[in-house]
Amino acid sequence: MPIIIIIVALCLLRYFEVWKFADLSWWWIVGLMGVAFLWFEFIEPMLGLDKRKAHDVDAQRRKERVKQSFGDKKKK
C-alpha cells in the first residue's frame, strides 16, 4: 500500500510542478506503476502474502465466533 501512496504523491507533485518534481520524467512514475503491478499481481501471490492476510481475517472471525458462543452459554 505504501507504494500506491508514493505513486499518487509523485503524480500530484509532478502535475502541479512542485520543486524538483517539476523536472521529473513521467517515465519514472510509469515505471513505478509497473513495479507496483508486478508486486501485486505476481510477487505477492507467489510469496503467499495475499493468503496470509485472508487467513488472519478468518482467524479473527473464528475467535470472535467462539468467544460469542461460549460467552452466551455461560450466562444460561
Secondary structure, DSSP 8 states (H G I E B T S, - for coil): -HHHHHHHHHHHHHHTT-GGGGG--HHHHHHHHHHHHHIIIIIHHHHTHHHHHHHHHHHHHHHHHHHHHHHHHHH-
